[in-house]
Amino acid sequence: MSSYLPGTDMTRFIRELMEFVALSDDDIEAIRRTAPVVLAHEDAFTRALYDHFLKFEATARFFLGDDGRPDAAKLERRRHSLARWLRETAEVATTQEFSYYLLAVGLSHSHRADSRGGVVPPHFVVGAMSLAQTALARLFRETLGDAGRALEASQAWNKLLLVHLSVLLLGYVPPARP
Ligand code: HEM
């Protein structure tokens, strides 16, 4: 791995990190094989995540309307965006288009200030990825009917989710200069 500035070549950044976390062909196969299970529960997954965000004042404020109550339309839009990310994640896309989509998602948290909530604090993005990992591990345990396969799927998804997390954090963390 040679040095370069992350953000200048997102496809390479993602490819290198996938290599670093040892996301193997078997992992990619496990993710694609379990994608139908994940996508069948997409609605419950996105609902659970946003219900969780609404439980805490610090995260709920991003989803409230002017009357201070949860804004159903805003929540629906956010759930829709999250579902798109989940679908694209399940495909393990590594194209240039996907890489910059992911960077744009990150920047919308780190740079696009919301009138009520401000910029999304990075520790909640990290926390949300932990919630996603936990939800998927539970789903695999409950649906795959085999502890070994559930573990294999969780490990593979965990690797990929943390590669994504690194991209989502790029807008917060100034890249170290080579
Ligand atoms: C697993 C972590 C997360 C993922 C994968 C994720 C995914 C997304 C996606 C795909 C979008 C749409 C981006 C766009 O269209 O440009 C979005 C927007 C947004 N997300 Fe997240 N999100 C995560 C965590 C969070 C957290 C923790 C919060 C706040 C508590 C949050 C609040 C928002 C808000 C307010 C927007 C709208 C930003 C704007 O004004 O455009 N997200 N998110």
Residues whose N, C-alpha, C, O or C-beta is under 5 A from the ligand:
A	BS01	HEM	F53 T59 F62 S81 L82 W85 A104 V105 S108 R112 D114 V120 F124 V125 A128 M129
